[in-house]
Amino acid sequence: MRSSLARRAAVFGSTALLILGPLTAVAQAEPAASPGVSESGVSDQAAHLPIELVEALQRDLQLSPDQYLERSELGQKLAEFAEIARVQFPDAFAGAWIDPSGTPIVGLAGNGRDAARAAVAQAGFTTKDVERSQNQLEATRTALSDWIGTLPPEISKLVRGVAVDITTNNVILRADDTAGNLIDLLPPVLREAARIVLGPALAPLQPVAQGPESAYYAADSFLGGDPYAAVGGGIGLRCSLGFNATDGNGAPVNISAGHCDPNREAAGSGNASLAYSMVGDVSGPVIGTFEKTSLDGSDYSIIRPTRDAAQRFANNGVRVPGAAPLGITGTANPVVGAPVCKAGNTSGFNCGVVTATHQTVPVGQRVIADGFATNLCALQGDSGGTIVTGTLALGISSASNVGDFGMCQIADFVGSVTGDNPELFATPINTILRENPGLAIRTS
């Protein structure tokens, strides 16, 4: 049973993106200095980042450790401002993001933008004038979803989700590449504003090999990013451990991906799937059981350690094979443009940025709802692993469009030729915590 680890957990064909909405001409305010980013403590934190993470930051984002931590902190300040601005200026607020240069941007639309512009300036952010407010974009997304519901089943099944892209002030419809004629079915007002680009194909789970480990924690500790085998219902899958956490009683648990549970209907019962430790390709002793599994909507699982293994999960570390750990200090919300890094037992540390939030993407028979997308590379066996921004927990890896590649270097090369850049979808950690009162990420 444990040798049957090869099992596809997600099937997703070549897809396309259908972009709805004009690319508006914009007027941008004078750039402002990054607001409220504290210098105190950043350099000290930077000095304690794992060298493998520092190398990934320089390789993938061309950022120094200090720049990474500063932009991560800036992203959370921008998220706090956006939450308030959307309520105070509902007709003007059009999203907030960090551009490639590291400038925090707030989109503004409509007649009420002048008052909102003053608030943005006071906060120290930069404004960008756009055509539609975020509420208008959300209304367009809803209308488009309703229109899709009127299509014949043989056509609507080709649709892979609808999302808002705040950076271009557009609505995006994901569809299989075989749905090229879908644009001809759109109402004329939408058809004129549409264009098609290539989209992601999400990756399956497969068995993979693991390298040697080293850590500052006890040699037998289990950290986020470590490999494990999930066995249940006669099926075995290999995944990465997610964030270590505590339940409402303070007992250790681990948060991984729901699609890593091969027998999710039995979660929490006497027939629940078992989690085994891994050494190379060989599974070791049982270290836990799947206490709760969510697949549709939020993709996560809660693994309850065995009595013997419980203390081995009592840490806040995230690592990859051969790397020192990163200590998690809290949680964060995804912000478009904010830097992120993924830990997975196959591909190690990879870094990129958040490319979209509030994404709904079908993956085979399941749906990732209200998730976020990144341009991170994730390979077979990375599923369930951790995504961080700075030293904060951000999300759980769910599905990738380059999972079938053996190395991220190969995926990057193919992407440079075809234009199909790596894309990783994830479930926000704060969504998981809200759905499980009492559950908390370990910060020590």
C-alpha positions as CSV (number, residue, x, y, z in Angstrom):
1,M,0.0,0.0,0.0
2,R,2.8,2.4,0.9
3,S,4.5,1.6,-2.4
4,S,1.5,2.9,-4.4
5,L,2.3,6.5,-3.7
6,A,1.9,7.5,-7.4
7,R,-1.6,8.9,-7.5
8,R,-3.0,11.9,-9.3
9,A,-4.8,14.2,-6.8
10,A,-5.6,17.0,-9.3
11,V,-6.3,16.8,-13.0
12,F,-6.4,20.1,-14.9
13,G,-5.8,20.4,-18.7
14,S,-4.3,23.3,-20.6
15,T,-6.4,26.4,-19.9
16,A,-6.8,29.9,-21.2
17,L,-7.6,33.2,-19.6
18,L,-10.4,35.4,-21.0
19,I,-9.8,39.0,-19.9
20,L,-12.9,41.1,-19.7
21,G,-12.8,44.9,-19.4
22,P,-10.8,47.6,-21.2
23,L,-7.3,48.4,-20.3
24,T,-7.9,52.0,-19.2
25,A,-5.5,54.9,-19.5
26,V,-4.5,55.8,-16.0
27,A,-3.1,58.8,-14.1
28,Q,-0.7,58.1,-11.3
29,A,0.1,60.4,-8.4
30,E,3.6,61.3,-7.6
31,P,5.4,58.3,-5.9
32,A,5.4,58.5,-2.2
33,A,7.9,57.0,0.2
34,S,7.0,53.6,1.6
35,P,4.9,54.3,4.7
36,G,5.5,53.1,8.1
37,V,8.0,50.4,7.4
38,S,10.0,50.1,10.6
39,E,13.7,49.7,10.3
40,S,14.0,48.5,13.9
41,G,14.3,44.7,14.0
42,V,14.4,44.1,10.2
43,S,18.1,43.8,9.9
44,D,18.1,41.5,13.0
45,Q,15.4,39.3,11.4
46,A,17.3,39.3,8.1
47,A,20.4,38.0,9.8
48,H,18.4,35.0,11.0
49,L,16.9,34.0,7.7
50,P,18.0,30.5,6.4
51,I,20.8,30.9,3.9
52,E,18.8,28.8,1.4
53,L,15.9,31.2,1.7
54,V,18.3,34.2,1.2
55,E,19.6,32.5,-2.0
56,A,16.1,31.9,-3.2
57,L,15.2,35.6,-2.7
58,Q,18.2,36.7,-4.6
59,R,17.7,34.2,-7.4
60,D,13.9,34.6,-7.9
61,L,13.2,38.2,-6.8
62,Q,16.6,39.9,-6.8
63,L,15.8,41.1,-3.3
64,S,18.1,41.3,-0.3
65,P,16.8,39.9,3.0
66,D,16.1,43.4,4.3
67,Q,14.1,44.3,1.2
68,Y,12.1,41.1,1.4
69,L,11.1,41.7,5.0
70,E,10.4,45.4,4.4
71,R,8.1,44.7,1.4
72,S,6.4,41.9,3.4
73,E,5.7,44.3,6.2
74,L,4.6,47.0,3.7
75,G,2.1,44.5,2.2
76,Q,0.4,44.0,5.6
77,K,0.1,47.7,6.2
78,L,-1.4,48.1,2.7
79,A,-3.9,45.3,3.5
80,E,-4.9,47.0,6.7
81,F,-5.5,50.3,4.8
82,A,-7.4,48.5,2.0
83,E,-9.8,46.9,4.5
84,I,-10.7,50.3,5.9
85,A,-10.7,52.2,2.5
86,R,-13.1,49.7,0.9
87,V,-15.7,50.6,3.6
88,Q,-15.0,54.3,3.7
89,F,-14.9,54.8,0.0
90,P,-16.9,52.0,-1.6
91,D,-17.5,53.9,-4.9
92,A,-13.9,54.8,-5.4
93,F,-11.7,52.1,-3.9
94,A,-10.4,49.8,-6.7
95,G,-8.0,47.5,-4.9
96,A,-4.5,47.8,-3.5
97,W,-1.3,46.2,-4.5
98,I,2.5,46.5,-4.6
99,D,4.0,47.1,-8.1
100,P,7.3,45.4,-9.3
101,S,9.4,48.3,-8.1
102,G,8.0,47.9,-4.5
103,T,5.7,51.0,-4.7
104,P,2.4,50.5,-2.8
105,I,-0.5,51.4,-5.1
106,V,-4.2,52.1,-4.4
107,G,-6.5,52.1,-7.4
108,L,-9.2,54.8,-7.4
109,A,-12.3,55.1,-9.6
110,G,-15.5,57.2,-10.0
111,N,-16.5,60.6,-8.8
112,G,-15.6,60.0,-5.1
113,R,-11.9,59.5,-5.8
114,D,-10.8,63.0,-4.6
115,A,-11.7,62.3,-1.0
116,A,-10.1,58.9,-1.2
117,R,-7.0,60.3,-2.8
118,A,-6.4,62.5,0.3
119,A,-6.6,59.5,2.5
120,V,-4.2,57.5,0.4
121,A,-1.8,60.4,0.4
122,Q,-2.0,60.8,4.1
123,A,-1.2,57.1,4.5
124,G,1.8,57.6,2.2
125,F,0.7,55.3,-0.6
126,T,0.5,56.1,-4.4
127,T,-2.8,56.4,-6.3
128,K,-3.7,55.1,-9.7
129,D,-6.8,56.2,-11.5
130,V,-8.8,53.4,-13.1
131,E,-12.2,52.9,-14.7
132,R,-13.9,50.6,-12.3
133,S,-14.1,50.4,-8.5
134,Q,-13.6,47.0,-6.8
135,N,-17.3,46.8,-6.1
136,Q,-18.0,47.3,-9.8
137,L,-15.5,44.6,-10.6
138,E,-17.1,42.3,-8.2
139,A,-20.5,43.0,-9.7
140,T,-19.1,42.2,-13.1
141,R,-17.7,39.0,-11.8
142,T,-21.0,38.0,-10.4
143,A,-22.9,38.9,-13.6
144,L,-20.4,36.9,-15.6
145,S,-20.7,33.9,-13.3
146,D,-24.5,34.1,-13.7
147,W,-24.1,34.2,-17.5
148,I,-21.9,31.1,-17.4
149,G,-24.7,29.4,-15.5
150,T,-27.0,29.9,-18.5
151,L,-24.6,28.1,-20.9
152,P,-25.2,24.5,-22.0
153,P,-23.4,22.0,-19.7
154,E,-21.0,20.9,-22.5
155,I,-19.8,24.5,-22.7
156,S,-20.0,25.6,-19.1
157,K,-17.9,22.6,-18.0
158,L,-15.0,24.2,-20.0
159,V,-15.0,27.2,-17.7
160,R,-12.4,27.1,-14.9
161,G,-13.4,30.1,-12.8
162,V,-13.9,33.8,-12.8
163,A,-11.7,36.3,-10.9
164,V,-10.9,40.0,-10.5
165,D,-7.5,41.3,-11.5
166,I,-7.1,44.6,-9.7
167,T,-3.7,45.4,-11.3
168,T,-5.3,45.7,-14.8
169,N,-8.8,46.6,-13.5
170,N,-10.2,43.6,-15.4
171,V,-12.3,40.5,-14.8
172,I,-10.7,37.2,-15.7
173,L,-12.5,34.1,-16.9
174,R,-10.4,30.9,-16.9
175,A,-11.3,28.3,-19.5
176,D,-9.8,25.2,-21.2
177,D,-7.9,26.0,-24.3
178,T,-10.6,24.0,-26.2
179,A,-13.1,26.7,-25.3
180,G,-11.7,29.2,-27.8
181,N,-15.2,29.8,-29.3
182,L,-16.5,30.8,-25.9
183,I,-15.7,34.4,-26.7
184,D,-18.2,34.3,-29.6
185,L,-21.0,33.5,-27.1
186,L,-20.3,36.5,-24.9
187,P,-22.8,39.5,-25.0
188,P,-21.4,42.0,-27.6
189,V,-20.5,44.6,-24.9
190,L,-18.2,42.0,-23.3
191,R,-16.9,40.5,-26.5
192,E,-15.4,43.7,-27.6
193,A,-13.3,44.0,-24.5
194,A,-12.1,40.4,-24.3
195,R,-8.7,38.9,-25.1
196,I,-7.3,35.4,-24.6
197,V,-4.0,34.4,-23.0
198,L,-2.6,31.1,-21.9
199,G,-3.3,30.0,-18.3
200,P,-2.2,27.3,-15.9
201,A,-2.6,23.5,-15.9
202,L,-2.6,22.3,-12.3
203,A,-0.3,19.5,-11.1
204,P,-1.0,16.1,-9.7
205,L,0.6,14.5,-6.7
206,Q,3.4,12.0,-7.3
207,P,5.9,10.1,-5.2
208,V,9.3,11.9,-5.0
209,A,12.7,11.5,-3.5
210,Q,13.9,13.6,-0.5
211,G,17.4,14.7,0.4
212,P,19.1,14.9,3.9
213,E,17.7,17.2,6.5
214,S,19.4,19.5,9.1
215,A,17.8,21.8,11.6
216,Y,18.4,23.9,14.7
217,Y,15.5,22.1,16.3
218,A,15.7,18.7,17.8
219,A,16.9,16.1,15.3
220,D,13.5,14.3,15.4
221,S,11.3,17.4,15.2
222,F,8.7,17.7,12.4
223,L,8.6,21.1,10.7
224,G,6.6,22.7,8.0
225,G,8.0,21.6,4.6
226,D,9.1,18.1,5.8
227,P,7.8,15.2,3.8
228,Y,5.1,12.7,4.9
229,A,3.2,9.8,3.4
230,A,-0.6,9.9,3.7
231,V,-2.2,6.4,3.5
232,G,-5.9,5.6,3.5
233,G,-8.5,3.7,1.6
234,G,-5.8,1.6,-0.1
235,I,-4.1,4.7,-1.5
236,G,-0.9,6.4,-0.6
237,L,0.2,10.0,-1.4
238,R,3.3,11.9,-0.6
239,C,3.0,15.6,0.5
240,S,4.7,18.2,2.6
241,L,3.8,19.1,6.1
242,G,2.2,22.6,6.6
243,F,2.3,24.9,9.5
244,N,2.5,23.6,13.0
245,A,-0.4,24.8,15.1
246,T,-2.3,24.2,18.3
247,D,-6.0,23.3,18.8
248,G,-8.4,25.0,21.2
249,N,-6.9,23.0,24.1
250,G,-3.3,23.9,23.2
251,A,-2.5,20.5,21.8
252,P,-0.1,20.2,18.8
253,V,-1.6,19.7,15.3
254,N,-0.3,20.3,11.7
255,I,-2.2,22.1,8.9
256,S,-1.5,20.6,5.5
257,A,-3.6,20.3,2.3
258,G,-7.0,18.6,2.1
259,H,-6.2,16.9,-1.2
260,C,-3.3,15.1,0.5
261,D,-5.9,13.0,2.4
262,P,-6.6,9.9,0.2
263,N,-9.7,8.9,2.2
264,R,-11.1,12.3,3.2
265,E,-14.6,11.0,3.9
266,A,-13.2,9.1,6.8
267,A,-11.4,12.0,8.4
268,G,-11.9,12.1,12.2
269,S,-13.1,8.5,12.4
270,G,-11.5,5.2,13.2
271,N,-10.9,4.7,9.6
272,A,-9.1,8.0,9.0
273,S,-6.0,8.2,6.8
274,L,-2.7,7.8,8.6
275,A,0.3,10.1,8.2
276,Y,3.7,8.4,8.1
277,S,7.1,9.9,8.5
278,M,9.4,9.7,5.4
279,V,13.1,9.0,5.0
280,G,13.9,9.2,1.3
281,D,11.4,7.1,-0.5
282,V,10.7,4.9,2.5
283,S,7.9,5.5,4.9
284,G,8.6,5.3,8.6
285,P,6.3,5.0,11.6
286,V,2.8,6.5,12.0
287,I,3.1,10.1,13.2
288,G,-0.6,11.2,13.1
289,T,-4.1,10.8,11.7
290,F,-6.2,13.1,9.6
291,E,-8.7,14.6,12.0
292,K,-10.4,17.0,9.6
293,T,-10.2,17.4,5.8
294,S,-11.7,20.1,3.6
295,L,-11.4,19.9,-0.1
296,D,-14.1,21.9,-1.9
297,G,-13.8,25.6,-1.1
298,S,-10.8,25.7,1.3
299,D,-8.2,23.1,0.7
300,Y,-6.7,22.0,4.0
301,S,-6.4,19.1,6.4
302,I,-5.7,19.1,10.2
303,I,-3.4,16.2,11.2
304,R,-3.5,15.1,14.8
305,P,-0.1,13.7,15.9
306,T,0.1,10.4,17.8
307,R,0.8,10.6,21.5
308,D,4.4,9.6,20.9
309,A,4.9,12.2,18.1
310,A,3.0,15.1,19.6
311,Q,6.0,16.9,21.1
312,R,7.9,16.6,17.8
313,F,5.3,19.0,16.3
314,A,5.6,21.5,19.2
315,N,7.6,24.1,17.2
316,N,7.1,27.0,14.9
317,G,9.7,26.0,12.2
318,V,9.4,25.9,8.4
319,R,12.2,24.4,6.4
320,V,13.2,22.4,3.3
321,P,15.5,19.4,2.9
322,G,19.1,20.5,3.8
323,A,18.0,23.9,5.1
324,A,17.9,25.6,8.5
325,P,14.5,26.5,9.7
326,L,12.6,29.8,9.5
327,G,10.7,30.7,12.7
328,I,7.1,31.7,12.1
329,T,6.0,34.9,14.0
330,G,2.4,35.3,13.1
331,T,-0.1,35.2,10.2
332,A,-0.7,37.5,7.2
333,N,-3.3,38.2,4.5
334,P,-2.3,37.9,0.8
335,V,-1.7,41.2,-1.0
336,V,-1.1,41.4,-4.8
337,G,2.6,42.2,-5.4
338,A,3.8,41.2,-1.9
339,P,6.8,38.9,-1.8
340,V,6.2,35.3,-0.9
341,C,8.3,32.1,-0.5
342,K,7.2,28.5,-0.5
343,A,8.8,25.6,1.4
344,G,8.3,22.2,-0.2
345,N,10.2,18.9,0.3
346,T,10.7,18.5,-3.5
347,S,11.7,21.9,-4.9
348,G,12.9,23.6,-1.7
349,F,12.6,27.3,-1.2
350,N,11.1,29.3,-4.1
351,C,10.2,32.9,-4.0
352,G,7.9,35.1,-6.0
353,V,4.9,37.5,-5.5
354,V,1.2,37.2,-5.0
355,T,-0.4,37.7,-8.4
356,A,-4.1,37.6,-7.5
357,T,-6.4,37.2,-4.5
358,H,-10.0,36.0,-4.1
359,Q,-9.5,33.3,-6.8
360,T,-12.0,30.5,-7.5
361,V,-10.5,27.8,-9.6
362,P,-11.9,24.3,-10.2
363,V,-9.2,21.6,-10.0
364,G,-10.6,18.3,-11.4
365,Q,-13.6,17.5,-9.2
366,R,-12.7,20.1,-6.5
367,V,-12.8,23.8,-6.3
368,I,-10.4,26.2,-4.6
369,A,-12.6,29.1,-3.5
370,D,-11.4,32.5,-2.4
371,G,-7.8,31.4,-2.6
372,F,-4.8,33.3,-3.9
373,A,-2.4,32.8,-6.8
374,T,1.4,33.3,-6.9
375,N,4.1,33.0,-9.5
376,L,5.9,30.4,-7.4
377,C,7.2,27.1,-8.8
378,A,5.8,24.0,-7.0
379,L,6.5,20.4,-8.0
380,Q,5.2,17.0,-7.2
381,G,5.3,16.4,-3.5
382,D,5.3,20.1,-2.5
383,S,1.5,20.0,-2.0
384,G,0.4,20.9,1.5
385,G,3.6,22.8,2.2
386,T,3.9,26.3,3.6
387,I,3.8,29.7,1.9
388,V,5.2,32.7,3.9
389,T,5.6,36.4,3.5
390,G,8.4,37.7,5.6
391,T,8.3,35.5,8.7
392,L,4.4,35.3,8.7
393,A,2.3,32.3,7.7
394,L,0.3,33.1,4.5
395,G,-1.1,29.9,3.0
396,I,-1.1,26.2,2.2
397,S,0.1,25.0,-1.3
398,S,-2.7,23.5,-3.2
399,A,-2.2,23.3,-7.0
400,S,0.5,24.1,-9.5
401,N,0.8,24.4,-13.3
402,V,4.3,23.1,-13.5
403,G,4.0,20.1,-11.2
404,D,5.0,17.6,-13.9
405,F,8.4,19.1,-14.4
406,G,11.3,17.5,-12.6
407,M,13.0,20.7,-11.7
408,C,12.0,24.4,-11.3
409,Q,14.9,25.3,-13.6
410,I,13.3,23.3,-16.4
411,A,9.9,24.9,-15.7
412,D,11.4,28.4,-15.8
413,F,13.2,27.6,-19.1
414,V,10.0,26.3,-20.7
415,G,8.1,29.3,-19.4
416,S,10.6,31.7,-20.9
417,V,10.0,30.0,-24.3
418,T,6.2,29.5,-24.2
419,G,5.2,32.4,-21.9
420,D,3.5,29.9,-19.5
421,N,5.1,31.1,-16.2
422,P,4.8,29.0,-13.0
423,E,1.6,29.5,-11.0
424,L,0.8,28.1,-7.6
425,F,-2.7,28.4,-6.1
426,A,-3.1,28.4,-2.3
427,T,-5.6,28.5,0.5
428,P,-5.1,31.5,2.9
429,I,-4.0,30.4,6.4
430,N,-6.3,33.1,8.0
431,T,-9.3,31.5,6.1
432,I,-8.4,28.1,7.7
433,L,-8.2,29.7,11.1
434,R,-11.5,31.4,10.8
435,E,-13.2,28.1,9.8
436,N,-11.7,26.4,12.9
437,P,-12.2,28.6,16.0
438,G,-9.5,27.9,18.6
439,L,-7.0,26.8,16.0
440,A,-3.8,28.9,16.1
441,I,-0.5,29.0,14.3
442,R,2.5,28.3,16.5
443,T,4.8,31.2,17.0
444,S,7.3,29.5,19.4
